[in-house]
């Protein structure tokens, strides 16, 4: 067993070993998985997919092959990862709602905008599109570097020649370690215009570039509602976002009625998820202006939005929907890419465009040099053939009579090794006079092309003119005059924000909350509370009378106030819904519940007998987590809250000591622990109430209400011990 153990064991710190391995993982994720290359705009998996499909001959002019064949070649030769990840990447490149310019022409079910998955790879077929072919153009002409594949049995391109501005045209998203990228798609015609301008004016500013590229162009259309200044800033810094609205129109129905038809939804929004979200908001009564939503989509999107009433303005309805649904979506811009040295960084729009032009310049030089070498090699062979025609009889004699004719020919006629080999391999049918004339013409053409390429390589302005010519060809092939290149996303102004609560119809409601925290709202003010039904083992706790426009305040034993909207409470059918589904109240039972009135005040108190007065407007909570108002010591809990309705406050403890003091002695605060209400020794607060000295103090005594008009014997200073309560005061120490 000891023979199999390593001969040398190194002691290293665990944090050092972990850091070294995590750094390797991070670099691998950043450089080989998540971030695209600024030159061709592709991640390794996409680059390998396109290259593998080209190797299989799946060009746009030929029949497609099974996706499983493509995925098998990719993971077998280039990308040693799971087939699911590779197939998902292939599927996305074939979805016209995911990428602006598809790189894969898919045959079969490749999913839809509803979020349905594509069919299995054994059922679908794929081939390259013309855009993908443009990215691969010149790859066999030494246009780019190649590297060994993971198993050292083949070679793959480091980057594609990219005769198409793919990075910005199709965009990219990815999350690496400690960084991410998010690049929205753009219009290729506009990108070509900006690139052509940048060739003429290399120092062009972003203000000018945005004249050519006004903003993203999403495959699903929509309307961008950002102003030009914010768009320029986003492109200048490489970081920002674009606010996109759904495209909609009003469809008249007669009798003053109408419906809204949504024909385009924002990019990266699933239609089914959008409809589900709107339906849920309708059920939760959070869309008071919307009556219904229907999906009448076929191949094109057609969502029907029915207003609550014909009196609702279409712009107001849509503004309210944009605020709370994915009919408005914000697409982020984080132009974080790998440069030509594989170093990640955030680029501006101009830097990204210039990097693409520099790549095209390098590709042009390499392809030109490759072609020049081919021309020189061919000219060498053609010169040898022409020399052979001039000495044809002697060459035939040498071949017939000599055992080793090659060295003799080279010595006698000054042929190179390649020329002599070509002459020896020449077919007899090539010895006709017509072939000699063809070779002379070919030599002349090759010499002209050679001189042209040499001039191109010597003069930079000619190279940039050639690149501009290529961009114009790309623009003609994929530009605005083609069906594919037409801009889909337009620009508009954002609708003025609205407050949906302003459009809630004011109706009387009775709010009912049970002891176990089930709440509901019944239409009208119902006085016969005995008819209300509750779950078995549950009973009535609070009954409030308000209106649909009211807010409801809930006070719990942790000293926190929660806010509910009466219009969003469940209806009177059934037993309602638990409070903890509406606010983060957990399992706490409410201590008090009020209809909000900004002019009223409350007394809040803890079990230890500390409290203060707080105005209702200071306890309104804007989130589900509520608003902490009464701060508590360890082991203490909130005990009660009561409306402040007079100039005196009465408190009683569990020791049955009764005290009345003036309201003015209790401070008004928005938050805190408060002050001592009554002094206790081994006792706690039992109850409190505020009342008017003119009306006297009342309490419930069995079935009757008793009023004590002379309360002078119990009046004292706040924080006093107090006295025994009036004769007849309830044994449970409660005022009601």
Number of C-alpha atoms within 10 A of each C-alpha: 4 6 6 6 8 7 7 6 7 5 6 8 9 9 9 10 11 11 12 12 12 13 13 12 12 16 15 14 15 24 19 16 17 23 29 30 26 29 27 24 27 26 22 19 21 19 22 24 25 26 24 22 24 17 12 15 16 23 20 17 11 10 11 20 18 16 23 18 16 26 25 16 18 24 18 14 19 25 19 13 12 10 17 12 12 21 21 16 15 25 24 18 25 24 23 18 20 20 21 26 27 22 26 27 23 23 16 14 17 22 16 16 20 13 13 12 13 18 13 14 23 10 13 19 21 26 28 26 20 19 22 27 20 18 24 23 16 19 19 11 16 17 26 19 13 15 11 13 15 14 11 10 9 12 15 18 19 15 25 28 27 27 24 28 30 27 25 25 24 26 24 25 18 16 14 17 14 7 15 17 23 21 25 26 23 27 29 28 27 25 23 26 19 20 24 20 17 19 17 12 10 12 10 14 14 19 17 14 21 19 14 17 24 19 23 27 27 28 26 23 23 28 25 28 17 17 14 14 10 13 21 23 15 21 25 19 15 22 21 19 20 21 17 29 29 21 20 21 11 14 12 11 9 7 7 9 14 19 18 20 20 20 18 23 27 26 28 16 18 16 22 13 14 16 19 12 15 22 16 13 17 18 12 15 17 20 26 21 26 21 12 15 18 13 15 12 13 7 7 9 17 18 20 20 23 20 23 14 13 13 10 15 13 20 14 18 21 23 20 23 20 20 15 14 15 24 26 25 22 15 19 17 22 25 31 26 30 21 17 15 7 15 11 19 16 18 22 20 23 21 15 23 22 18 18 26 22 15 23 24 17 16 23 21 18 18 20 22 18 15 17 20 13 15 19 14 13 16 20 17 21 21 16 21 25 18 16 23 18 11 12 14 10 12 21 13 11 16 15 10 10 10 8 10 17 20 13 16 23 16 10 9 14 14 23 17 12 13 25 23 16 16 21 15 9 12 9 7 7 12 14 10 9 9 15 18 12 11 16 15 11 15 20 13 12 19 14 12 15 20 12 14 19 14 13 19 18 11 11 12 12 13 21 20 15 15 21 20 13 16 22 17 14 19 21 15 16 22 22 16 13 12 9 17 19 15 20 18 24 18 15 14 11 16 14 9 13 17 11 17 17 10 14 14 13 13 14 18 24 22 29 22 25 22 16 19 22 21 22 23 27 18 15 14 15 16 10 7 11 7 8 12 14 17 11 6 7 13 16 17 17 17 18 17 18 23 22 21 19 20 19 21 21 24 29 21 20 20 25 20 26 25 25 23 19 21 23 21 22 20 17 17 10 11 19 20 16 19 23 15 11 18 16 14 23 10 11 15 18 24 19 17 22 21 20 20 14 12 8 13 18 19 23 25 29 27 20 23 27 23 28 25 23 24 19 20 14 15 24 20 17 11 12 15 15 21 19 18 20 27 20 20 10 6 7 15 18 23 25 23 24 19 18 21 16 16 14 20 26 22 24 27 25 16 16 20 22 24 28 28 23 18 22 12 15 18 14 17 16 16 17 16 18 21 16 18 29 26 20 19 8 7 15 19 25 21 23 26 24 22 20 15 16 10 12 15 21 16 17 14 16 9 6 8 10 15 13 13 13 12 15 9 12 18 18 16 15 22 17 18 19 24 16 14 17 12 7 9 18 15 8 11 20 18 18 14
